[in-house]
Amino acid sequence: FDKWTDGQRRRILLDLLERCSLSQQKFCAKQLQARVPTEAVDFTTRLPRVLSLYIFSFLDPRSLCRCAQVSWHWKQLSELDQLWMLKCLRFGWLLNFCPTPFEQGVWKKHYLEMVRELRLTRPKSPSKDEFVVIDVKQVESNIPERKLSPGTVRGRKELPPWGASDRSPTDTVGF
């Protein structure tokens, strides 16, 4: 068997599987699953539901809605009240009734309604007449004012022309 080519080995294996009973084929399938890792496995189906919900709890509402479009299983997980209740309570949005165990998605609907309501009642910017300007007077202190060295401006060192934020400095003539 070790000296055979790949094609020869496949033909022998295929002939052996065709001659095996159903229970023997199931045994071979289990052995192959244990030895060959499967690809593109949905982690939510492999992990316990609690862990999947814990992972989903880190997602923002927009990402949760996008997760609902992945598959039916993800839709079911992403619309659970356990996830949306935490997001509502974080903003202090409470339900005014106690949902029954048969009502699903109540907290998600409540979250969406509250966000819609926030968009409708955006705070208006105050007009110029509403601003109150108070006269500000300089406070005099008993501490004598220090003279600043030529390279400082109000207690900070002035940057050299190449380090300043001015994109077109005028004091670099001569460099």
C-alpha positions in Angstrom: 0.0 0.0 0.0 2.9 2.4 0.8 4.4 1.9 -2.7 1.1 2.5 -4.6 0.3 5.7 -6.4 -2.4 8.1 -5.2 -4.8 6.9 -7.9 -4.3 3.3 -7.0 -5.0 4.0 -3.3 -8.2 5.9 -4.1 -9.5 3.0 -6.2 -8.8 0.5 -3.4 -10.4 2.7 -0.8 -13.5 3.3 -3.0 -13.9 -0.4 -3.6 -13.6 -1.1 0.2 -16.2 1.5 1.1 -18.6 0.1 -1.5 -18.3 -3.3 0.1 -18.8 -2.0 3.7 -22.1 -2.0 5.5 -23.8 1.2 6.6 -22.5 0.9 10.2 -18.9 0.4 8.9 -19.3 3.5 6.6 -20.5 5.5 9.5 -17.5 4.4 11.5 -15.2 5.5 8.7 -16.9 8.8 8.5 -16.4 9.4 12.2 -12.7 8.5 11.9 -12.3 10.9 9.0 -14.1 13.7 10.8 -11.8 13.3 13.8 -8.7 13.4 11.6 -9.6 16.0 8.9 -10.7 19.4 10.3 -13.8 20.8 8.7 -13.6 24.3 7.2 -16.0 27.3 7.5 -17.7 26.0 10.6 -20.2 28.4 12.2 -18.9 29.0 15.7 -22.4 29.8 17.0 -23.5 26.2 16.2 -20.4 24.7 17.9 -20.3 26.9 21.0 -22.8 26.8 23.8 -25.6 29.4 23.3 -24.5 31.4 26.3 -21.0 31.9 24.8 -22.4 32.9 21.4 -24.7 35.5 23.1 -21.7 36.8 25.1 -19.8 37.3 21.9 -22.7 39.0 20.3 -23.2 41.3 23.3 -20.0 43.2 22.3 -21.5 44.2 19.0 -23.2 47.6 18.4 -26.8 47.7 17.3 -26.0 48.2 13.6 -23.6 45.2 13.6 -26.3 43.1 15.3 -28.8 44.0 12.5 -26.2 43.0 10.0 -25.6 39.7 11.8 -29.3 38.9 11.4 -28.7 38.8 7.6 -26.0 36.1 7.8 -28.2 33.0 8.5 -31.4 32.0 10.2 -29.5 30.8 13.2 -27.7 34.2 13.5 -31.0 36.0 13.0 -32.5 34.1 15.9 -29.5 34.9 18.1 -29.1 38.5 17.2 -32.8 39.4 17.9 -32.9 37.9 21.4 -34.2 40.2 24.1 -31.2 39.5 26.3 -29.0 41.4 23.9 -31.3 44.3 23.2 -32.4 44.8 26.8 -28.8 45.6 27.8 -28.5 48.2 25.0 -31.8 49.9 26.0 -31.0 49.9 29.7 -27.6 51.5 29.0 -29.6 54.6 27.8 -32.2 54.3 30.5 -35.0 53.3 28.1 -37.4 51.1 30.0 -40.5 49.3 28.8 -43.8 50.5 30.3 -45.1 46.9 30.5 -43.8 43.5 31.3 -43.5 41.3 28.2 -44.8 37.8 28.3 -42.4 34.9 27.6 -44.2 34.4 24.2 -43.3 38.0 23.0 -40.0 37.9 21.2 -38.1 40.9 20.0 -39.8 43.5 22.2 -36.6 45.1 23.3 -35.3 45.4 19.8 -38.5 47.1 18.7 -38.3 49.4 21.7 -34.7 50.3 20.9 -35.6 51.1 17.3 -38.6 53.2 18.3 -36.5 55.2 20.8 -33.8 55.9 18.2 -36.4 56.9 15.7 -37.9 59.3 18.3 -34.5 60.8 19.0 -34.0 61.5 15.3 -37.4 63.3 15.2 -36.8 65.4 18.3 -33.2 66.5 17.7 -32.2 69.4 19.9 -32.4 72.8 18.1 -29.4 75.0 18.2 -30.2 78.2 20.2 -30.5 81.5 18.4 -28.0 84.3 18.9 -30.5 86.1 21.1 -30.6 83.2 23.6 -26.9 83.4 24.4 -26.0 85.5 27.4 -22.7 87.2 27.3 -21.3 88.2 30.7 -18.7 91.0 30.9 -15.4 89.4 31.8 -12.9 91.5 33.8 -9.3 90.6 34.3 -8.5 89.6 37.8 -5.6 91.5 39.3 -3.1 89.6 41.3 -0.5 90.6 43.8 2.2 88.5 42.1 4.5 90.6 39.9 4.4 89.7 36.3 7.5 87.9 35.0 9.2 89.0 31.9 9.3 86.3 29.2 12.4 85.3 27.4 12.4 86.1 23.6 11.8 82.5 22.6 8.6 82.0 24.7 5.0 83.0 24.3 2.8 83.1 27.5 4.9 80.5 29.3 5.3 78.2 26.3 8.4 77.9 24.2 7.9 79.1 20.6 8.6 76.4 18.1 11.3 77.0 15.4 10.0 77.8 11.9 10.3 74.2 10.7 8.4 72.8 13.7 5.5 75.3 13.7 2.1 74.5 12.3 2.1 77.3 9.8 2.2 75.7 6.3 3.8 78.7 4.7 6.1 80.4 7.2 7.2 83.9 6.4 10.2 84.1 8.8 12.3 81.6 6.9 13.7 84.1 4.5 17.5 83.7 4.4 17.4 79.9 4.9 
